[in-house]
Amino acid sequence: MNDLDAAARYLQDLLPDMVGELEPWSSSKARTLPHFLTSLFGLAEIDLLGNRVLLANVLKQAEPMPPSRLIAQVHRLAEKAGLRVVLVLSGVSPYVRSRLIESRVDFVVPA
């Protein structure tokens, strides 16, 4: 199970009947985004509390991304996709967690 599937399952368990099925981000939609965003994030859509949102997890990289860059890229993704973005993380340090909260970035760390 990948991180996006784990996040969808986690949200469905947490909020029964309020979360739809996970739908992969189609290639036609991905073409509307800059290449650096599609190469940086794994993407999928889901209905969450009656709103369409984009789940985005950072694809594996050689070096971890600084929180300021991650936050900027998530905001850019939301702007370009026209959807609210929920960042999916497999783990997060207290420092990064506080930076995401301060910057009002929605995120989930599936258990």
C-alpha positions in Angstrom: 0.0 0.0 0.0 1.4 3.4 -0.9 1.2 6.6 1.2 -1.8 7.9 -0.7 -3.8 4.7 -0.2 -2.8 4.7 3.4 -3.9 8.3 3.9 -7.3 7.6 2.2 -7.8 4.5 4.4 -6.8 6.5 7.5 -9.2 9.3 6.7 -12.0 6.8 5.8 -11.5 5.1 9.2 -11.3 8.4 11.0 -14.4 10.0 9.3 -16.7 7.2 8.2 -19.2 8.2 5.5 -17.5 11.6 5.1 -14.6 10.5 2.8 -15.0 9.2 -0.7 -12.9 6.8 -2.7 -9.4 7.7 -3.8 -9.1 8.5 -7.5 -5.6 8.8 -9.1 -4.8 12.2 -10.6 -5.4 11.8 -14.3 -2.6 12.4 -16.8 -4.7 15.0 -18.5 -5.0 17.0 -15.3 -1.3 16.4 -14.5 -0.4 18.1 -17.9 -2.0 21.3 -16.6 0.6 21.5 -13.9 4.3 22.5 -14.2 6.6 19.5 -14.6 8.5 20.2 -11.4 5.3 19.8 -9.4 4.3 16.5 -11.0 7.8 15.1 -10.6 7.9 16.2 -6.9 4.5 14.9 -5.7 2.4 11.7 -6.1 -1.2 13.0 -6.5 -4.7 11.7 -6.1 -8.1 13.2 -5.5 -10.6 12.4 -2.8 -13.9 13.8 -1.5 -13.3 14.9 2.1 -16.2 16.3 4.1 -18.1 17.2 0.9 -15.1 19.0 -0.7 -12.9 17.8 -3.5 -9.2 17.8 -2.3 -5.9 16.8 -3.7 -3.8 14.4 -1.7 -0.1 15.0 -2.4 2.8 13.0 -1.1 6.4 13.9 -1.7 8.1 11.4 -3.9 11.4 9.9 -2.6 14.4 12.3 -3.0 18.1 11.9 -2.4 18.0 14.8 0.1 15.1 15.9 2.3 13.5 19.2 1.3 13.7 22.1 3.7 10.3 22.9 5.2 10.2 26.4 3.7 10.6 24.9 0.2 8.0 22.2 0.9 5.5 24.8 2.1 6.1 27.0 -1.0 5.6 24.0 -3.3 2.4 22.9 -1.6 1.0 26.4 -1.9 2.1 26.5 -5.6 0.4 23.1 -6.2 -2.9 24.3 -4.6 -2.8 27.5 -6.8 -2.1 25.6 -10.0 -4.4 22.7 -9.4 -7.3 24.9 -8.2 -7.9 22.5 -5.3 -7.2 22.4 -1.6 -4.1 20.3 -1.0 -3.6 17.9 1.9 0.0 16.9 2.2 0.6 13.2 3.0 3.6 12.5 5.1 5.0 9.1 6.3 6.6 10.8 9.2 7.2 14.3 10.4 9.6 15.9 13.0 8.2 18.3 15.6 10.0 21.2 13.9 8.4 20.5 10.4 5.0 19.9 12.0 5.1 23.3 13.7 6.2 25.0 10.4 3.4 23.3 8.5 0.8 24.4 11.1 2.2 28.0 11.2 1.9 28.1 7.4 -1.6 26.7 7.4 -0.6 23.7 5.3 -3.1 20.8 5.7 -1.4 17.5 6.3 -2.0 14.0 7.5 0.4 11.4 8.8 -1.4 8.0 8.4 -1.0 5.8 11.4 
